[in-house]
Amino acid sequence: MTPTELRADTPALDEDIYLNFGAHGPSPRYVVEAADEFVRSHEYEASTRNDPYEGAFDAYDRVRERVATFVGAEADELGLVESTTAGINAVANAIDWSPGDTVVRTDLEHPAGMLPWQRLEREGVEVRVVETEGGRVDLDDFALAVDDAELACFSAVTWTHGTRLPVTELVDIAHEAGALALVDAVQVPGQLPMNVSEWGADVVAAAGHKWLLGLWGGGFLYVDREVAESLQPSTVGYRSVETPMADPYEFAAGARRFEVGSSNPAPHVALAEAIDVIDEVGVDRIADRIQKLAGRLADGIPDERLYSPGNPESGLVTIDVDDPEATVDRLASEGIVVRALPTPEAVRASVHAVNTRAEIDQLLDALDSEWT
């Protein structure tokens, strides 16, 4: 499958110039159809010969295997959650915090990587924020902040600048300080290669509704199997324990302890289908095309107006304009979909492999009035 063929199978891309994949990736027909087929089968064919619980659990198991293969993990290291936010919260709530404990994050984090720690601040946990410049983390500043901390949370690709953070180095620094390393990787799968084993992180949270072009609700959580044994989730259900009727119960081994009850498998069935599609196109091929298209966009933006690197590191290109909300509205009226960012105050275009050179040129033409 080529990016052009994938685009042709995605109805939302028929008319507007869609450049907001960093927020939401519209799904191709077969991803939606996979979810629809599962729901129809699950609801229409349930009987004594077709146990709906058995069907759901089989689907969970298949998806775990598929996601694990895609991200370089083992199936027991993958938990199926609703979203990146849900995954981060699940881990934040599974640690036995004491007043005076410390969490470190950067000032580049999405609210998913900020709000769970803000809540813990109310319980006496200290949150240290590593200040950055230009979407970059100074490793010495990070090391100083993470000294004596319990956990460090940072993004693999920043949603603010589209920069790639040095994940492996940050993980190593956290581990040297005795801290857990939690990575928000939601901007990675579907646009860049991803191997959690190479990263060495303790926890990686992500979802499929952006660059993977999956449905909302199809998130996943990688947890190192040894680390998982030390985490005690604050929510528990029959999917998160070894034997549901046991008293006392024992949490399931690995990341499955973060799954709880009867969630709809359809978004995760769609996630597995989306991964199949992205694999068929080829992640390396996608990354190469994104690099070319995002580079074409960056080349057309005045240097002083570009928050992202001039040589883009992802499909996220952040641009300084005088009134981001007004610019987003104006572009929308011209059939071009981008988004405004709160910090930095800017507009962000998210370029996928399904976009075209002509679309990039149309966006540049539409932005020209911002600086001429």
N, C-alpha and C positions, 0 to 999 in steps of 0.2 A: 504494500500500500504506500502511496506517495502522500505528502502533505496536501497536495491539490485534491486527491481523492478523498482524504479525510475531511477537508473543508466542504466538498460537495455533499457529503453525508451529514452535515451539521446544519439543520434548518435555520438556526438563529443567525448564521453568517450569510444568508442569501441576499440581504439588502444593506444593512448598515455596515460601516467600517468599524469592526469591533476590536478594541485595543485595551481590554480591561481584564485579561486573563489572570492577573495577579490577585483579583478579587473574586472572580467567578468565571469558570470556563464552561460555556454552553456545550451540552452533550450532543454527540452524534446520535443518529437514530438507533443504531444497534445497542448503544449503552442503555437508552431508555427502554428499548424493547426487551433487553435482558431482565431488567427490573420488573417490567410489566408481565413478562412470561412467568417469572417466579411467583409474583403475587397471584396471577390467575390460577396457576397450578396449585399453589398453597391453599387458596380459598375455594376453588371449584372442585378439587379432586380429593379433598380430605375425607377419609373414611377409615373404617377399621383396618383396611388393607394399606392405607397410605397415611401413616401417623404424621400429623402436621408438626409435632415437636421433633420427630426424627428427621423430617425433611429440613426443618430449620437448622438443626444441629449439624446435619451433613453439609448444608450450605456454609455455615460458619467455618467448619473445618476446611472446606475447599478454599474458601477465601483466605484464611490464615496461611495456608500453604502457598497460595499464589502470591500474596503480598510479600511473604518472607523471601521467596525466590527473587522477587523483583528488587528488594532493598538489601539483599545480602545477609539475611538472618535465618534462624531456624524457626520453625512454626511455633514452638512453645515460647518463643521470645516475642511473639506478636499478640496483642490484644486488639479486639475490634471495638472501637469507640465511635462516638458520634462525630467528633471534630478534634482539631488540634487543641482548642480551648478545653474541651472535655478531658483530653488526655493529660494536659498539664495540671489541671485541677485535681484529677484523680491521684496523681503522684504527690502533689502538694499536700493533699489531705491524708496521704498514707504514711507520712513521716511523723514520728513522735517529737514534735517541736517543744522546746523549752524557752521561756523568756531569756533573751540574750543571744539565742542562736542567730545565725546570719545567713542571708540569701544575697547573692550578687547577681545583678543583671546589667545589661548595657542600656544606654539611653536610645538605642535603636530598636527596641522591642515593640512588637505589636501589642495591643491591649491584652491579647491572650497570654503574653509573657510578662505582663505588668500587674493586672488586677488580682490574680491569685496571691501574689506576694503582698500587695497592699492590704488584702484582708488579713494576712498573717501579722502584719504590723500592728493591728489592733490587739493582737494577743501577745505582744512583746517581742516579736521577732524583728531583728534589725534588717533593713533592706539597703544595701549599698548599690549605688548606681554609678557605673563606669561611664564617664563622659567621653564622647568620641568626637572626631572631626572628619568631615567628608565621607561618612559611612565606614570609617576604619577604626579598629580597636587597637590601641597601643598595648602591646603585650606586657610591658613593664607595669603599666597602670592596672591592667587586669590582674597580674600576679599580686600586686600590692593589695588590691581590693579583696581578692579571694583568700588571702592568708587568714587562717582560722575560721573560714566560712564552712557551713554545712553543705551548701549547694550553690552552683552557678548555672544561670539560665541565659542562653544566647541563641541567636538565629544563625542558620547556615547561610541564608541569603537574606539580606536586609530588605524589608518592605519599603523602606524610606528612600534608599539610594540604589538598590539593585546590586550592591556589592556582595562579593562572596567573602565571608569571614573565614579565617584559618582554623577550621573546626578542630582538626587533629591537634594542632598546637594549643588551642584553648583548652581542649579536653586534658591534655597532658599537664598543663599548668594547674588546672583544677585538681587533678588527681594527686599531683605532688603536694598540694596543700591539704589533702585529705578530704576534699569536697566531692560531692556527686556532680556530674556534668549532665545537664538536661538541654537538649537541642530542639529548638523550634525549626522544623525542616519543611514547613508547608509550602514554601516557594521553590522547592527543589524537584519533587517527583513529577515527571512529565516534561520537564524542560532541560534537566541536567542529569548526568549519571549520579547514582546514589548507592553507596555501600556502607551501611551502618557498622559493619564489622571493621572496616578500615578506619572509620572515625574513632572507634573505641569509646564512644559515649555510653553512659549508664542508661540514659533514657532518650528516645527520639520520638517526638510527636509530630504527626502530619495528617493530611487529609487529601481526598481525591477530587474535590470539587473546583480546583483551580486548573493547573496546567495539565492534569490527567484527563480533564473533561468528564469527570464522573458526576454523580449526584450529590446534593447536600445530604449529610448524614453518614457518609462513608469515610470515617476517619480511622486511623490506626495508631497504635502505640507500641513502640519497641522498648522492651526492658531487658537489660542484661539478666540472665537467669539467676546468677548469684545475688545480684542487687535485689531482684524481685523477692527473694526469700526474706529480705530485711524490711520489706514494705508491707504495711497492714492497712489495706483499703478501708475507708470509713463507711463505704456502702458495700453491702454483701447480698448475694442472691444465689440461686441454684446454679447459675453458670460460673460463678466465681469460686466455688468450693469443690472439693473432691467428691464428697458424698452429701447430697442435700439434706438427708434426714439424720445425719450424724449429730450427736450432741455430746461433747463439743464438736463443732465443725472444724475442718482443716482447709485453709485456702488452697486452691488449685496451684500446681507448680507453674512457675513462669508468669508471663504477662496475662494469661487468661483470668487471673484473679481480679483483673480490672473490668471484666465483663460481668454484668449483673443479672438481668432477667430477660423477659420476652421482648426484646427489641426487634423491629422489623428487619429481616435480613436483606430486603430488596436493595437498599443503597449499597450494601457491601457486595451483593451479587453484581451490581452495576460497576462497582469499583474493580472487581476482578476482570470484567469485560473491558473496561477502560484501559486497564494495564495491558491486556492482550492486544488492544488496538495500538497503543503507544509502542509496544514492543514490535508490532508488525511494521510500523513506520520506521522504528529504530531510534533509540534515545540519542545516540551520537549524531545521527542525521538531523534530528530535531534541533539539538544543541547547536550544530554547525549553521543551520539555516537561521535560527534565532540570532546567532551572533552576527551574521551578515545583515539581516534586516534591522536589528537594533543599532548596528554600526552605521548603517545608512541614515537612520533617524538622528543619531548623535552627531554625525558629520554635518547635518543641516541645521543644527542648533548653535547659536553663538556661544562661544566658550563660557562667557560670563553668565549665561543663562542655564548652564547645565550643572545640575547637582550630582548626577551620576557620572561614572568615569567616561572619558572621551572614547575609550575602547571598552564598550560595555561588557560586563561580566555575567550578565543575565539578560532576560527580555524586559526587565524593568528599567525604564528610562524616565527620570524625574527632571522636570523643567520648571524654571522660575518664570512666573508670569505675575502681572500686577494684581490681578483679582482672580484667583484660581476657580472659585465657584462660578463666577460670571463666564470665565473661559470655558469651563466644562459645559455650562448651559448653551453657550454659543456654538460650540462644536457639536453638541447633541442636535441642535436645530439644523446642522448641516449633515447630519447622519454619521457623525464620528463619535465613538464612545470611548472616553477616557475617564479618569477620576481625579478628584481633588484630594490632596493630602493635608492633614492638620499640621504636621511637622516633618520636614520643612514645609512652609506654606507654598504649595506648588501644585502642578498637575503631573500625573504619572500615566504614561502610556505603557501598557504591558503587551509586548510583541511576541506572538507565537509563530510557530512554523507554518501555520495555516494562513497567516497573513501574506500579503503580496507587496512587491516593490511599489506598485501603483498606489496602494493604500498608504504606504509610508510617505510617498510624495504628496498625496492629497492632504495628509495631516500637516506636513511641512508647509504647504501652500496656505492652509487654513491658519497656521500659527504665525505666519509672516507678519501679520499686522500687529502682533504683540511687541515687536522690537524694531519696526520700521516707521 
